[in-house]
Amino acid sequence: MVCMQAAVEARSLEKKYGNKTVVNKIDLFVPRGECFGILGPNGAGKTSTLRMLYGMNRITSGELFVLGLNVRTHLKVIKSKIGIVPQMDGLDHDFTVMDNLLVFARFVGLKQKQARLRALELLRLMQLEEYKDHSVEVLSGGMKRRLVIARALLNEPELLILDEPTTGLDPQARQWIWHSLEQLKRAGRSLILTTHYMEEAEVLCDRLVIMDRGQILCEGHPKDLIEEHIGREVVEFEVAPEDLNYFVKKVRDQYRYQVINRKIQLFIGEDQDGREAAQLVNTSSIRIRRAALNDVFLKLSGHELRDQ
């Protein structure tokens, strides 16, 4: 029986394009009212997973329920209950800011008077009210993303799906959108997002998964994942290529570590001291810092560049 308190529940969910498997029989359970992150390198299966949630991708096999409803049989009802912030804005530059919202409001079944009131409310929320009669072309990148979030909220969705909502934005715009999403979460909305910004995931997500090659590598609260896979601190230093083996042998019996090009990172657990590790290594340019979600990401999914 499906738990009606789940925003999303997936069982052995699979997506294939021909012979290529992009989502490989994953299980997900996202309680309502949670901000849930799906992280991973390019080609991990993040966007393919999201697109199955709102019916843009057909499910190859497995079960998928959104807000307690089967995606295969109740997709129309599901679409009326969710909001989507895709990677590409899809705004119409021939229309004003307000008209972009009003045109979309027709697709979600809002009557004209109700749509205008709701659009004005959202433009105020996103601090775009003064631009309501302007062309979309005059908006900055951050303002366009805020408009897309406003568009996704027109039907007062129970679940908001965000695919890389802050990619390409400057730090100020990113912080503003983080604040907006935090407000939505406090108001009881369920959020599912993908992002390449690990700091963003640490700030926003109650729980998350890291995916790679269609499979889930880990799942949990960001802080718990950092403690489990990395520890409390990271000691990192660079060495000459010819000295790499020497330093690895020096530390490998005492510390968990990772090598990234010429850099060695030592993962310092709760019962260890980063200063002692630094003294053991005794090299120049050594750095001790707090462990972060980015360390977990690189450790589990690797650090090589991906083409897709």
N, C-alpha and C positions, 0 to 999 in steps of 0.2 A: 504493500500500500504506500502511495506517495504521501509524504508529510506535507500538509497544507501550509505549514509555516515556512516552507522553503521558497526562496526567491527563484533559485535554480537547482535542479537536481538532474544529474547525468549519470547513466550507468553504461559502461562499456561503449562509450560514444566514439564513433569512428567516421572519418571522412576520407574518401579516396578520390583522386582524379586519375581515371584510368588505372594503371598499375601502381601509381604513386600514393602511398599512405601519408597524409599530412596531419591527421589526428588519429592516434593509435589506441583506441579502446580505453579512453580515460574515464575516471569517475570524479564527479564534482558534487559537493553539497554546499550551497550558499544560503544561510539563514536570512530571513527578511530583516531589513534594517542594518545590514552589514555593508561595508565597502570592501569588495573582494577584488584583488589584483591578479592578473594573468601576465606573467613576465616571461621573457625568453629572447634569444637572439633572432635575427631575421631568419624566416623560414621555420620557426619553431612550431607553428600551428595556432598562434594566438588569434589572429584575425579570422582564420577559418572557423575556430571555435565560436567566436562572437557571432559570426554570420549565420551559423546554425541556430543560434538562440532566437534570431528574429526572422528566420525563414529565407534569408538570401542564399544560403547554401543548403542544398538538400542533404539530409542525413544518409550516410551509407548504411550504417547499422548501429544498433544500440538503442537506448531509450533516453529521451530528453524532455523534461518538464520545466516549464517556466510559469511561475506563480501558480503552481499546482495543476497546470493545464498541459496536455500532451501537444507538443509542437506539430506533430504529424496531423492531428485531427482538430485542433482548436487555434490554428495560426491567426485567423482573423481576429478572434477575441484577444489573443495575446498581444497583437499589434496595437490594439486599442488601449492597452494597459501599460505599455512601455514607451520610453523615449530613447532615441538613438543619436549619438554624436559620432559620426563616421570620421575616418581619417581625412577625407576630402570634404570640404565645407558644402559644396553643392549649392551655394547661394546664387541667386539670379541677379547679375549686375545691371540688368535693365530695369529693375524695380528698386523702390526705396527700401529702407530698413523696415519700416512698418509693413509695406506691401509684401515683403518676403515672409513675414509672419502671418499675414492675413490669408495669403494664397495657400500656405501650408495648413492653416487652420481648417480650410475646407476639406482637406484630405483626412483630418482626424475627426470630422463631424461636428465642428463647432459652428453655431449660428453666428451671423455677422455681428450682432451687437455684443454677444458674449465673447466672440473672438477679439474684437477691438479692446474690450475691457481687460481681457486676459493678456493681450499683447502689451498694452500700456503698463500693466502691473509688472510684467517680466522685463520690459525695457528699463523700468525704474530699478528693479532688482539688480540688473546687470549694468546699471549706470550708463545706459545708452539712450535715455529718453530725449535728450537734446538733439540726437541724430535721427530721430524717427522719420523725418521727411527728406533726409539726405540719401544720395545714392550709396549703395554698398561699396562702391569704388573708393570712397573717401575714407573708409575705415582702415585702421591699422590691422595687422595680423591678429593681435590680441583681442581687439574689438570684434573682429569677425568670428573668432572662436566663442566669445561671449554671446554673440548673436545666435550662433548655432546651438549653444546650450539653451538659450531662451526658446528657440524653436522646438527643441526636444522636450521642453517642459510645458508646452501649450496644452496638452491633454492631461496635465497633472498626473504623470505616470507613477505607478507604484515601483517601477524598476527603471533605472537610467543606465544605459550601456554606452560606455565611452571608449573609443578606439584611439589611443594616443592623443588625448585632448589638448596637450600643451606643446606638442612637437613644433619646433621652430620659433617659439615665442621667447621674448627677452625675459630676464629674471623677474622684473616687476609684474609683467602680464601673467607670468606663471604663478607667482605668489597670489595674485588677485583671484585667479581661477581656483587655486587650492582653497582659498578662503570661502569662495562660493560653494564648492563641493562639500566642504566641512559643514557649512550651514544646511545644505540639503540633507546631509547625513543626520545631523542633529534633529532635523524635522521629520525623521523617520523614513526617508527614502532609502531604497536599496540601490547600491551602485556596484557596477562591474566595470573595471577599466583595464586596458592594456597601456603600458608605458615603457619607454626605454630609460626613463629617469629614475634611478634607484632611490634618490632622496624623496622624490614624489611618492613612491610606493611606501617608503618608511613613514611619511607624514600622514598619508590618507588611509592606508589599508589596515583594516582590522585583521585580515588574513590574506594570504596570497599563495599562489603556486608559481614555481619556476618550471617552464616547459622547455624541451629541446627535442627536435626531430619527432614531434607529435606525441611525446610522452611526458608525463609529470615526473619531475626529478625530486621535488620536495613540496611540502605544504605546511603552513602554519603562520603564526603571528610573526611579523618581521623581527622583533626583538628575540623571540625564541629561536628562530632560524639562525640568527647571527650567533647566539650563544652556543647552539648545537654544532654548527659547522665551522665556526671561526674561533670564538672565544671572546675575551674582553678587549684585547688590544692586538694591534699588528705592528711588528717591528720589521721595517723594510730598509734595504740597502742595495746599492749596485756594486757589482764586481766585474773585473775584467774577464772575458770569456775563458782565458786560460786558468783562472783561479776558481771557476764555478764549482768544479768537482771538490776542490779542497774545502770550500765553505759548506757545501751540502753535507759532506761527511762529518764536518764539525758539529752540525746542528741536528742532523736527522734523528738521532737517538733520543733527543730531549724535547724536540718541538715538532708539531705539525707544521708543514711549510708548503710553499708553492713557488715555482720559478716562472717568471714572466720575462722573456728575453734575457736581459742582463740583471734583472732585479730579483732578489730573493725576499720573500715575505714569510715571516715567522708568525704563527698564530698562537697567541698567549692566552691560556686558559685562566680560570678563576684562581687556581692554586699556584699560578706561576707569576713571575715578575718580569715585566718588559725590560727593566733596567739591567737585570741580571743577564738577560739574553743579549742586550746591547754590549755589555762588558765581555761576554763570551766571544762575540763576533769581533769586536774591537777594530772596526774599520771607520773610515771617514764617511761623511754624508749619510749617517744613519738617522732614521726617523722613527719615532714611536707615536702612534695615533690610535684613536678609538676604532674598533672594528665596525664595519658598516655593511649594509645589505649588498653593496656592490662587490664586496669580497666574496660573499656567498655566491652571487651570480657568476663571477669569474671562476670560482673554484669548481662549481658544478657543471657549468655549460662550456667552460674553456674560454680562451682569450684570443683564438685565431679569428681573422677577419672572415666574414661570411659574404658571399656574393648575392644571396637572396634571403 
